[in-house]
Amino acid sequence: MVGVTRRNFVFLLPTTLLAACQTGRNPSRSMTDLKDISRIETYLNDNAGIQGNFMQVWPDGKQSTGHLTYLPGQLRLDYDQPSRMVVVAKGKRMVAKDFGNQSVTHIGLARNPLGLMLHRPVLLKEPIIITAIQRNTNSIQISLASADNPSQGLLTLSFYDVQGKLALYELQAVDARNNHSQMHLYDIKPAGVVSENLFTYPDS
């Protein structure tokens, strides 16, 4: 990946367009929706977390690969292709270090779609708007935006749903400029016990 900037680092992230975002609060939900929302919250708050590999497609069509580690409220991405880069996101900011040119980029998460899934605990209610829930055979997809300013970005999470068990397999984001980015996950398994140092910002 060519240098990371605030403009081209749309994290993650068809399928539902920003124009579809509701400007009001979360509407009344069916019992099926409420059950699935609760299951997704439980998955994202599981202390075991997840780890695995990913392939990311950027807004310009370029691709990157690497390894992902997620624990509730914390995310680390280790990019290996086309150049080594480490991204750590937690709290209110994300820090990306490109080891090719030693550049470091700081990005606030308050207006970034990624920030929606890094609350601790993850609760899919205000200040989050659920803009859509879609179900297919053995899968479920949920789209999220910020209730305070839904036009700032949309995050869509896609899960396999087999025999009542969820497994995250794709993330999609659309930013305020309608730039799309997708991350496909594979070889996903529980992260288990990891060193706290893993989530130290790479500029520390």
C-alpha positions as protocol buffer text, in pm:
chain_id: "A"
residue {
  index: 1
  type: MET
  ca { x: 0 y: 0 z: 0 }
}
residue {
  index: 2
  type: VAL
  ca { x: 127 y: 346 z: -85 }
}
residue {
  index: 3
  type: GLY
  ca { x: 162 y: 582 z: 218 }
}
residue {
  index: 4
  type: VAL
  ca { x: -131 y: 605 z: 452 }
}
residue {
  index: 5
  type: THR
  ca { x: -310 y: 938 z: 477 }
}
residue {
  index: 6
  type: ARG
  ca { x: -628 y: 1061 z: 641 }
}
residue {
  index: 7
  type: ARG
  ca { x: -779 y: 1085 z: 296 }
}
residue {
  index: 8
  type: ASN
  ca { x: -704 y: 737 z: 164 }
}
residue {
  index: 9
  type: PHE
  ca { x: -723 y: 539 z: 488 }
}
residue {
  index: 10
  type: VAL
  ca { x: -1091 y: 456 z: 475 }
}
residue {
  index: 11
  type: PHE
  ca { x: -1086 y: 177 z: 722 }
}
residue {
  index: 12
  type: LEU
  ca { x: -1261 y: -128 z: 634 }
}
residue {
  index: 13
  type: LEU
  ca { x: -1554 y: -91 z: 506 }
}
residue {
  index: 14
  type: PRO
  ca { x: -2241 y: -310 z: -13 }
}
residue {
  index: 15
  type: THR
  ca { x: -2352 y: -248 z: 18 }
}
residue {
  index: 16
  type: THR
  ca { x: -2586 y: -18 z: 191 }
}
residue {
  index: 17
  type: LEU
  ca { x: -2527 y: 341 z: 81 }
}
residue {
  index: 18
  type: LEU
  ca { x: -2499 y: 641 z: 313 }
}
residue {
  index: 19
  type: ALA
  ca { x: -2814 y: 779 z: 160 }
}
residue {
  index: 20
  type: ALA
  ca { x: -2999 y: 494 z: 327 }
}
residue {
  index: 21
  type: CYS
  ca { x: -2889 y: 601 z: 674 }
}
residue {
  index: 22
  type: GLN
  ca { x: -3173 y: 705 z: 896 }
}
residue {
  index: 23
  type: THR
  ca { x: -3148 y: 1053 z: 1042 }
}
residue {
  index: 24
  type: GLY
  ca { x: -3361 y: 966 z: 1340 }
}
residue {
  index: 25
  type: ARG
  ca { x: -3314 y: 720 z: 1625 }
}
residue {
  index: 26
  type: ASN
  ca { x: -3324 y: 343 z: 1614 }
}
residue {
  index: 27
  type: PRO
  ca { x: -3673 y: 232 z: 1508 }
}
residue {
  index: 28
  type: SER
  ca { x: -3880 y: -34 z: 1676 }
}
residue {
  index: 29
  type: ARG
  ca { x: -3739 y: -378 z: 1601 }
}
residue {
  index: 30
  type: SER
  ca { x: -3898 y: -717 z: 1558 }
}
residue {
  index: 31
  type: MET
  ca { x: -3824 y: -990 z: 1810 }
}
residue {
  index: 32
  type: THR
  ca { x: -3609 y: -1161 z: 1546 }
}
residue {
  index: 33
  type: ASP
  ca { x: -3404 y: -843 z: 1500 }
}
residue {
  index: 34
  type: LEU
  ca { x: -3363 y: -794 z: 1874 }
}
residue {
  index: 35
  type: LYS
  ca { x: -3249 y: -1153 z: 1918 }
}
residue {
  index: 36
  type: ASP
  ca { x: -2992 y: -1123 z: 1639 }
}
residue {
  index: 37
  type: ILE
  ca { x: -2867 y: -786 z: 1767 }
}
residue {
  index: 38
  type: SER
  ca { x: -2813 y: -942 z: 2109 }
}
residue {
  index: 39
  type: ARG
  ca { x: -2624 y: -1236 z: 1955 }
}
residue {
  index: 40
  type: ILE
  ca { x: -2396 y: -1000 z: 1760 }
}
residue {
  index: 41
  type: GLU
  ca { x: -2326 y: -795 z: 2074 }
}
residue {
  index: 42
  type: THR
  ca { x: -2236 y: -1113 z: 2260 }
}
residue {
  index: 43
  type: TYR
  ca { x: -2000 y: -1216 z: 1977 }
}
residue {
  index: 44
  type: LEU
  ca { x: -1822 y: -879 z: 1968 }
}
residue {
  index: 45
  type: ASN
  ca { x: -1791 y: -867 z: 2347 }
}
residue {
  index: 46
  type: ASP
  ca { x: -1650 y: -1220 z: 2383 }
}
residue {
  index: 47
  type: ASN
  ca { x: -1329 y: -1186 z: 2585 }
}
residue {
  index: 48
  type: ALA
  ca { x: -1170 y: -1461 z: 2373 }
}
residue {
  index: 49
  type: GLY
  ca { x: -1172 y: -1220 z: 2077 }
}
residue {
  index: 50
  type: ILE
  ca { x: -1073 y: -1335 z: 1728 }
}
residue {
  index: 51
  type: GLN
  ca { x: -760 y: -1358 z: 1518 }
}
residue {
  index: 52
  type: GLY
  ca { x: -694 y: -1461 z: 1162 }
}
residue {
  index: 53
  type: ASN
  ca { x: -591 y: -1343 z: 819 }
}
residue {
  index: 54
  type: PHE
  ca { x: -744 y: -1082 z: 592 }
}
residue {
  index: 55
  type: MET
  ca { x: -746 y: -946 z: 241 }
}
residue {
  index: 56
  type: GLN
  ca { x: -843 y: -581 z: 212 }
}
residue {
  index: 57
  type: VAL
  ca { x: -967 y: -402 z: -98 }
}
residue {
  index: 58
  type: TRP
  ca { x: -909 y: -27 z: -82 }
}
residue {
  index: 59
  type: PRO
  ca { x: -1126 y: 243 z: -246 }
}
residue {
  index: 60
  type: ASP
  ca { x: -881 y: 262 z: -541 }
}
residue {
  index: 61
  type: GLY
  ca { x: -911 y: -114 z: -600 }
}
residue {
  index: 62
  type: LYS
  ca { x: -564 y: -200 z: -465 }
}
residue {
  index: 63
  type: GLN
  ca { x: -533 y: -497 z: -232 }
}
residue {
  index: 64
  type: SER
  ca { x: -345 y: -566 z: 90 }
}
residue {
  index: 65
  type: THR
  ca { x: -310 y: -880 z: 302 }
}
residue {
  index: 66
  type: GLY
  ca { x: -218 y: -938 z: 663 }
}
residue {
  index: 67
  type: HIS
  ca { x: -314 y: -1066 z: 1006 }
}
residue {
  index: 68
  type: LEU
  ca { x: -590 y: -936 z: 1235 }
}
residue {
  index: 69
  type: THR
  ca { x: -626 y: -956 z: 1613 }
}
residue {
  index: 70
  type: TYR
  ca { x: -943 y: -828 z: 1782 }
}
residue {
  index: 71
  type: LEU
  ca { x: -1030 y: -814 z: 2150 }
}
residue {
  index: 72
  type: PRO
  ca { x: -1330 y: -613 z: 2275 }
}
residue {
  index: 73
  type: GLY
  ca { x: -1239 y: -246 z: 2233 }
}
residue {
  index: 74
  type: GLN
  ca { x: -905 y: -315 z: 2062 }
}
residue {
  index: 75
  type: LEU
  ca { x: -794 y: -402 z: 1710 }
}
residue {
  index: 76
  type: ARG
  ca { x: -453 y: -468 z: 1558 }
}
residue {
  index: 77
  type: LEU
  ca { x: -381 y: -516 z: 1189 }
}
residue {
  index: 78
  type: ASP
  ca { x: -41 y: -642 z: 1072 }
}
residue {
  index: 79
  type: TYR
  ca { x: -14 y: -581 z: 698 }
}
residue {
  index: 80
  type: ASP
  ca { x: 247 y: -786 z: 512 }
}
residue {
  index: 81
  type: GLN
  ca { x: 163 y: -714 z: 146 }
}
residue {
  index: 82
  type: PRO
  ca { x: 244 y: -503 z: -47 }
}
residue {
  index: 83
  type: SER
  ca { x: 452 y: -347 z: 235 }
}
residue {
  index: 84
  type: ARG
  ca { x: 475 y: -395 z: 611 }
}
residue {
  index: 85
  type: MET
  ca { x: 244 y: -176 z: 816 }
}
residue {
  index: 86
  type: VAL
  ca { x: 98 y: -199 z: 1168 }
}
residue {
  index: 87
  type: VAL
  ca { x: -234 y: -41 z: 1266 }
}
residue {
  index: 88
  type: VAL
  ca { x: -362 y: -30 z: 1624 }
}
residue {
  index: 89
  type: ALA
  ca { x: -709 y: 106 z: 1700 }
}
residue {
  index: 90
  type: LYS
  ca { x: -854 y: 151 z: 2047 }
}
residue {
  index: 91
  type: GLY
  ca { x: -1020 y: 416 z: 2255 }
}
residue {
  index: 92
  type: LYS
  ca { x: -1064 y: 733 z: 2053 }
}
residue {
  index: 93
  type: ARG
  ca { x: -785 y: 698 z: 1802 }
}
residue {
  index: 94
  type: MET
  ca { x: -609 y: 476 z: 1551 }
}
residue {
  index: 95
  type: VAL
  ca { x: -235 y: 486 z: 1479 }
}
residue {
  index: 96
  type: ALA
  ca { x: -84 y: 342 z: 1160 }
}
residue {
  index: 97
  type: LYS
  ca { x: 290 y: 299 z: 1103 }
}
residue {
  index: 98
  type: ASP
  ca { x: 425 y: 225 z: 755 }
}
residue {
  index: 99
  type: PHE
  ca { x: 762 y: 57 z: 795 }
}
residue {
  index: 100
  type: GLY
  ca { x: 844 y: 118 z: 430 }
}
residue {
  index: 101
  type: ASN
  ca { x: 886 y: 492 z: 477 }
}
residue {
  index: 102
  type: GLN
  ca { x: 863 y: 507 z: 860 }
}
residue {
  index: 103
  type: SER
  ca { x: 561 y: 738 z: 838 }
}
residue {
  index: 104
  type: VAL
  ca { x: 310 y: 745 z: 1125 }
}
residue {
  index: 105
  type: THR
  ca { x: -53 y: 850 z: 1084 }
}
residue {
  index: 106
  type: HIS
  ca { x: -293 y: 935 z: 1368 }
}
residue {
  index: 107
  type: ILE
  ca { x: -666 y: 916 z: 1298 }
}
residue {
  index: 108
  type: GLY
  ca { x: -946 y: 1004 z: 1539 }
}
residue {
  index: 109
  type: LEU
  ca { x: -1219 y: 741 z: 1566 }
}
residue {
  index: 110
  type: ALA
  ca { x: -1504 y: 970 z: 1672 }
}
residue {
  index: 111
  type: ARG
  ca { x: -1608 y: 1019 z: 1307 }
}
residue {
  index: 112
  type: ASN
  ca { x: -1463 y: 696 z: 1167 }
}
residue {
  index: 113
  type: PRO
  ca { x: -1687 y: 395 z: 1101 }
}
residue {
  index: 114
  type: LEU
  ca { x: -1439 y: 172 z: 1280 }
}
residue {
  index: 115
  type: GLY
  ca { x: -1502 y: 355 z: 1606 }
}
residue {
  index: 116
  type: LEU
  ca { x: -1854 y: 212 z: 1614 }
}
residue {
  index: 117
  type: MET
  ca { x: -1729 y: -139 z: 1695 }
}
residue {
  index: 118
  type: LEU
  ca { x: -1455 y: -37 z: 1940 }
}
residue {
  index: 119
  type: HIS
  ca { x: -1674 y: 80 z: 2224 }
}
residue {
  index: 120
  type: ARG
  ca { x: -1632 y: -132 z: 2534 }
}
residue {
  index: 121
  type: PRO
  ca { x: -1866 y: -299 z: 2576 }
}
residue {
  index: 122
  type: VAL
  ca { x: -2010 y: -295 z: 2225 }
}
residue {
  index: 123
  type: LEU
  ca { x: -2377 y: -200 z: 2255 }
}
residue {
  index: 124
  type: LEU
  ca { x: -2572 y: -170 z: 1931 }
}
residue {
  index: 125
  type: LYS
  ca { x: -2797 y: 113 z: 2044 }
}
residue {
  index: 126
  type: GLU
  ca { x: -2765 y: 489 z: 2080 }
}
residue {
  index: 127
  type: PRO
  ca { x: -2529 y: 650 z: 1993 }
}
residue {
  index: 128
  type: ILE
  ca { x: -2530 y: 381 z: 1721 }
}
residue {
  index: 129
  type: ILE
  ca { x: -2800 y: 358 z: 1455 }
}
residue {
  index: 130
  type: ILE
  ca { x: -2870 y: 19 z: 1300 }
}
residue {
  index: 131
  type: THR
  ca { x: -2951 y: 115 z: 943 }
}
residue {
  index: 132
  type: ALA
  ca { x: -3019 y: -235 z: 812 }
}
residue {
  index: 133
  type: ILE
  ca { x: -3026 y: -603 z: 905 }
}
residue {
  index: 134
  type: GLN
  ca { x: -3021 y: -851 z: 617 }
}
residue {
  index: 135
  type: ARG
  ca { x: -3041 y: -1228 z: 638 }
}
residue {
  index: 136
  type: ASN
  ca { x: -2948 y: -1490 z: 382 }
}
residue {
  index: 137
  type: THR
  ca { x: -2901 y: -1864 z: 406 }
}
residue {
  index: 138
  type: ASN
  ca { x: -2643 y: -1922 z: 681 }
}
residue {
  index: 139
  type: SER
  ca { x: -2546 y: -1554 z: 705 }
}
residue {
  index: 140
  type: ILE
  ca { x: -2652 y: -1224 z: 857 }
}
residue {
  index: 141
  type: GLN
  ca { x: -2539 y: -869 z: 782 }
}
residue {
  index: 142
  type: ILE
  ca { x: -2580 y: -560 z: 1000 }
}
residue {
  index: 143
  type: SER
  ca { x: -2508 y: -198 z: 901 }
}
residue {
  index: 144
  type: LEU
  ca { x: -2419 y: 67 z: 1160 }
}
residue {
  index: 145
  type: ALA
  ca { x: -2387 y: 445 z: 1166 }
}
residue {
  index: 146
  type: SER
  ca { x: -2344 y: 712 z: 1432 }
}
residue {
  index: 147
  type: ALA
  ca { x: -2671 y: 860 z: 1556 }
}
residue {
  index: 148
  type: ASP
  ca { x: -2500 y: 1196 z: 1609 }
}
residue {
  index: 149
  type: ASN
  ca { x: -2393 y: 1228 z: 1246 }
}
residue {
  index: 150
  type: PRO
  ca { x: -2488 y: 932 z: 1026 }
}
residue {
  index: 151
  type: SER
  ca { x: -2351 y: 1095 z: 710 }
}
residue {
  index: 152
  type: GLN
  ca { x: -1996 y: 1058 z: 846 }
}
residue {
  index: 153
  type: GLY
  ca { x: -1973 y: 687 z: 772 }
}
residue {
  index: 154
  type: LEU
  ca { x: -2133 y: 347 z: 755 }
}
residue {
  index: 155
  type: LEU
  ca { x: -1991 y: 18 z: 883 }
}
residue {
  index: 156
  type: THR
  ca { x: -2134 y: -317 z: 771 }
}
residue {
  index: 157
  type: LEU
  ca { x: -2046 y: -643 z: 946 }
}
residue {
  index: 158
  type: SER
  ca { x: -2118 y: -978 z: 781 }
}
residue {
  index: 159
  type: PHE
  ca { x: -2135 y: -1302 z: 978 }
}
residue {
  index: 160
  type: TYR
  ca { x: -2174 y: -1666 z: 895 }
}
residue {
  index: 161
  type: ASP
  ca { x: -2468 y: -1797 z: 1096 }
}
residue {
  index: 162
  type: VAL
  ca { x: -2454 y: -2175 z: 1109 }
}
residue {
  index: 163
  type: GLN
  ca { x: -2638 y: -2383 z: 1368 }
}
residue {
  index: 164
  type: GLY
  ca { x: -2684 y: -2077 z: 1585 }
}
residue {
  index: 165
  type: LYS
  ca { x: -2315 y: -1985 z: 1590 }
}
residue {
  index: 166
  type: LEU
  ca { x: -2184 y: -1659 z: 1444 }
}
residue {
  index: 167
  type: ALA
  ca { x: -1847 y: -1605 z: 1274 }
}
residue {
  index: 168
  type: LEU
  ca { x: -1740 y: -1268 z: 1136 }
}
residue {
  index: 169
  type: TYR
  ca { x: -1617 y: -1298 z: 777 }
}
residue {
  index: 170
  type: GLU
  ca { x: -1632 y: -951 z: 622 }
}
residue {
  index: 171
  type: LEU
  ca { x: -1628 y: -583 z: 712 }
}
residue {
  index: 172
  type: GLN
  ca { x: -1725 y: -303 z: 478 }
}
residue {
  index: 173
  type: ALA
  ca { x: -1706 y: 73 z: 526 }
}
residue {
  index: 174
  type: VAL
  ca { x: -1831 y: 375 z: 341 }
}
residue {
  index: 175
  type: ASP
  ca { x: -1692 y: 713 z: 446 }
}
residue {
  index: 176
  type: ALA
  ca { x: -1840 y: 1062 z: 420 }
}
residue {
  index: 177
  type: ARG
  ca { x: -1703 y: 1093 z: 65 }
}
residue {
  index: 178
  type: ASN
  ca { x: -1877 y: 768 z: -37 }
}
residue {
  index: 179
  type: ASN
  ca { x: -1544 y: 584 z: -65 }
}
residue {
  index: 180
  type: HIS
  ca { x: -1586 y: 207 z: -16 }
}
residue {
  index: 181
  type: SER
  ca { x: -1341 y: -35 z: 144 }
}
residue {
  index: 182
  type: GLN
  ca { x: -1382 y: -407 z: 216 }
}
residue {
  index: 183
  type: MET
  ca { x: -1196 y: -651 z: 439 }
}
residue {
  index: 184
  type: HIS
  ca { x: -1244 y: -1025 z: 386 }
}
residue {
  index: 185
  type: LEU
  ca { x: -1148 y: -1247 z: 682 }
}
residue {
  index: 186
  type: TYR
  ca { x: -1038 y: -1610 z: 672 }
}
residue {
  index: 187
  type: ASP
  ca { x: -878 y: -1872 z: 900 }
}
residue {
  index: 188
  type: ILE
  ca { x: -1054 y: -1701 z: 1190 }
}
residue {
  index: 189
  type: LYS
  ca { x: -1023 y: -1852 z: 1538 }
}
residue {
  index: 190
  type: PRO
  ca { x: -1040 y: -1730 z: 1902 }
}
residue {
  index: 191
  type: ALA
  ca { x: -752 y: -1498 z: 1990 }
}
residue {
  index: 192
  type: GLY
  ca { x: -731 y: -1636 z: 2342 }
}
residue {
  index: 193
  type: VAL
  ca { x: -469 y: -1487 z: 2574 }
}
residue {
  index: 194
  type: VAL
  ca { x: -250 y: -1226 z: 2404 }
}
residue {
  index: 195
  type: SER
  ca { x: 13 y: -990 z: 2541 }
}
residue {
  index: 196
  type: GLU
  ca { x: -111 y: -643 z: 2637 }
}
residue {
  index: 197
  type: ASN
  ca { x: 185 y: -508 z: 2442 }
}
residue {
  index: 198
  type: LEU
  ca { x: 19 y: -627 z: 2122 }
}
residue {
  index: 199
  type: PHE
  ca { x: -215 y: -329 z: 2140 }
}
residue {
  index: 200
  type: THR
  ca { x: 49 y: -68 z: 2215 }
}
residue {
  index: 201
  type: TYR
  ca { x: 37 y: 209 z: 1956 }
}
residue {
  index: 202
  type: PRO
  ca { x: 318 y: 156 z: 1703 }
}
residue {
  index: 203
  type: ASP
  ca { x: 453 y: 508 z: 1757 }
}
residue {
  index: 204
  type: SER
  ca { x: 517 y: 444 z: 2129 }
}
